Amino acid sequence: MTPGDYLPILIVFGIVGGFAYFSLALTHLLGPRRYAPIKQDTYECGVDYVGDSRQRFSVKFYLVAVLFLIFDLEVVFMYPWAVNVRTLGWFGFVTMTIFLVLLTVGLLYEWKKGALEWE
Amino acid sequence: MFDSLIADMHVSRLIPEIFVIGLALVAILVDVVLPRGRSTRGVQITVLIGLFAVIAATVLGKENTGEAFGGMVVVDGFTFFFRLLLAIITFLVVLVSEHYIERLNIRIAEYYLLLLFSLFGMLLMAMAQDLLIVFLGIETMSVSLYALVGLSRQKHTSNEGAIKYFLLGAFTTAIFVYGIALMFGVVGSTNINDIVTFLSGLGDSMPLLAWAGAGLILIGFGFKAALVPFHWWSPDAYEGAPTTITAFMSTAPKAAAFAAFLRVFYIAFGEMWGEWTVVLWWIAVLTMTFGNLLALRQDSVKRMLAFSSITHAGYLVIALLTFDRIGAAAMLFYLVVYALMNLGAFLIAIAVNRDESEEKGYWFDDYKGLVFRKPALALAMLVFMLALAGIPPTAGFFGKYYIFASAVNAGFVGLAVIGVLNSAVSVYYYLRLVVYMFLRDREAREREGPLWITDEITNVVFLCLVLVLLVGLFPDALLTFATNSVKMLL
């Protein structure tokens, strides 16, 4: 591969960017503009918005998010294993057991440390 | 079906690492089982026993060498050397920590757990034979260290150090990974043996991409070893961290970074070495000089030692860039000596510091008249300062001597001269502390607070002291060990 071989990719980038700016510019120039209070509102899935988005909220939410992430990813690893469990045999089973033991100790840790209690 | 895969894993060669992880799990359970707020002592004892088992497993498994996990890691004499060094440093740090974290009011078991995780990362770095394993090791080590630096949460300096270290560290990690990606783009593999095979087949037509990749990887290592100009995080992180962690960070992770640096650059990028020596030449000169010049101006002993640790990394780079067995052995020798004298110096600094709740502390002024208050401690500090300055009959002298000799031997006479000059400059600030200790003045008498000496500090300082003097008088045994440990690399 020489740098020249990548030229088509560069051209695609150019076309993509050019098209995006072209359509933006075109709507900007041609489109009608009629403002109304509802149109200027923040879009929140069609529901009337509540308050400002720049407010502080409890650090507990982050904790829950982080804990969720770990056990969510656990499933990502378990699914492929579960699908291929016969092919992987004992090797896969032992590997998965080690993985789960590590996670279980983590779960025990966060449970006993009170990370799962909201108050 | 997986028999060949399992046979290729050679799990038995990784028993010390498996012990470390198992120990961390057991320590977590001990922490959870014991009543909250009073579990640290139990965790500490568990970790000490476990680390003893790790060291024992390392020694007993010395003969069980070879690749493991399909060539991702390799267990050889070099690995053995660093396993011992890193596990022993961690052991000593854990030993003195319990009373110290009680004094700092951060009695949480996570302190020990994070130390264990970072030890695991460092062990991976020392044995890695694949750039991805190096990366994994660096990250495991660093993420634990970020948290450890910021452990004294009520101090601004601690928070500042942690956030600086974390942001710069995360950024450098990205650079390092980018380097690996470029290398993979050139070679099609991240295994360092594949890289050297491929690159040596190219001869003179080394692609630009390979240079870029190796350069980015160099930046990654430079950051972890705190080499100028990638050192900006280190003084603040070292100052803000609890002092036991500073002692740990300036010795063990530095050793691990140099271990991985040496293995990756000597083996994988051996073909490009001629050009890298020019870059490393400048890095060595800048690192030594910069660390020295800033250490001259400090009025806090902790910060002075932080800058001096940058300088010492510069000396280590000299040994590294010789690209021969003598230089590599000198580097390993110096890493051990440096760990001993730095641990000793930091522990005495802990003992002398009057008030841990102070944001900065560790003033030179606190040392005034120390020799009259506690002669044994002052004399021990004298020995460590002489060792750091590289004055015989301490181990520091031979450490520097071997490094400069290896540089001369490899034809870097100019660099050796600059190193010796820097070493002479460093005598000023090390001996300045000694002068303070021997001063007798009335004002100092009024400032005197009680010294904070625990049995553990006494024991570990005594051990370091004896070893620094012993290695200074009989350096041959350690040098032979170091030389044997680098045999398989070159």
Chai-1 contact restraints between the chains, C-beta under 6 A:
chainA,res_idxA,chainB,res_idxB,connection_type,confidence,min_distance_angstrom,max_distance_angstrom,comment,restraint_id
A,F91,B,F2,contact,1.0,0.0,6.0,A-B,restraint_1
A,V105,B,L25,contact,1.0,0.0,6.0,A-B,restraint_2
A,V105,B,I28,contact,1.0,0.0,6.0,A-B,restraint_3
A,L108,B,V32,contact,1.0,0.0,6.0,A-B,restraint_4
A,Y109,B,I28,contact,1.0,0.0,6.0,A-B,restraint_5
A,Y109,B,V32,contact,1.0,0.0,6.0,A-B,restraint_6
A,K112,B,V32,contact,1.0,0.0,6.0,A-B,restraint_7
